Amino acid sequence: MSLHAEIELTRGTFALSAAFDVPAGSVLAILGPNGSGKSSILGCLAGLFRPDRAVITLGGRELHDLPAHDRAVGLLSQDALLFPHLSVVDNVAFSPRSKGAGRAESREIARRWLAEVDAAEFAERKPAQLSGGQAQRVAVARALAGNPDLLLLDEPLAALDVDAAPAIRGLLRRVLAADPHRATVLVTHDPLDALALADHVVVLAAGRVVERGPTREVLAAPRTAFTARIAGLNLVSGTAVADGLRTADGGLVAGILSPDAVTGEPAVAVFEPSAVSVYPAEDGHPGSPRNTIGAVVGALEPHGPVIRVRAAGEGWAAGLSADLTPAAVADLRLEPGAPVRLAIKATAVTVHPASLQA
């Protein structure tokens, strides 16, 4: 069932105003920094919060005036929140039981969903006997056993270790793709979750939607600093000009304008950390890149097989990231405070329109 939501909520000094649609069978990811309103949206959809104004329809059925238990909504959070006194099978059976199914039928539904999430062997255990990954599998089964028309996922992988998270992510991808009728809303900080699970994404900032669109398009061409950061990309703000981007301090970032960029309008230059070369400060104009700028090393962070160099300093170089091999970091003798020059080829830089609401 398709979801349509228009939500306005005020809590103290925080004001949320967001509208979005989720087609049946699809997943919408909501991204945003802490305090941007992500959990508030889920609370309003679930009926846990009472907004100032809301229009929430699911398959044409109005939810906004219904109590939580009448909304046919399933909620899965980062904590499994299983009932400690019940067995695994009775935890999962709780949802259909609460909807009026008999004990035997509810247990049959529960066992079917436990098998679906590869947790049938844990049926008679108590939650205290489960690992974090096992408990989250059971929580997925419980959320789906009630056959919800709308599934809400609130950071479902955040509490799992690096070994358990990929398996649960794959499980969610499989069960979500299996139902062409259910709408799903996912709140996450992890771009991998969004890429693996979501068809579309909405980015919130200070209670407002600042970016939206197909997940891969938004993360490949971010319009806000937050989205660029979670996507692992560099972003420089300014104004689009014919040969790239003019920054607020008058600097030029040479690049290629996207088809929707308009000269003279606010824009952002986006490029990958792997596109940034780092040279000793005394190398005045290394190589052929049109973009070269002085900076200092702000931090060195392990990032998988590479070292991510965070730049500090004046101008548009501040905050940029460069990915180098450990050998290159050693050869350049990089350490916090070391002066360097950064270089980026213009062909590696794409200039996009900036979010008008950012």
Summary of the structure (lengths in Angstrom):
residues: 358
radius of gyration: 23.9
end to end distance: 31.3
largest distance: 77.9
contacts: 1187
relative contact order: 0.12
helix: 30%
strand: 34%
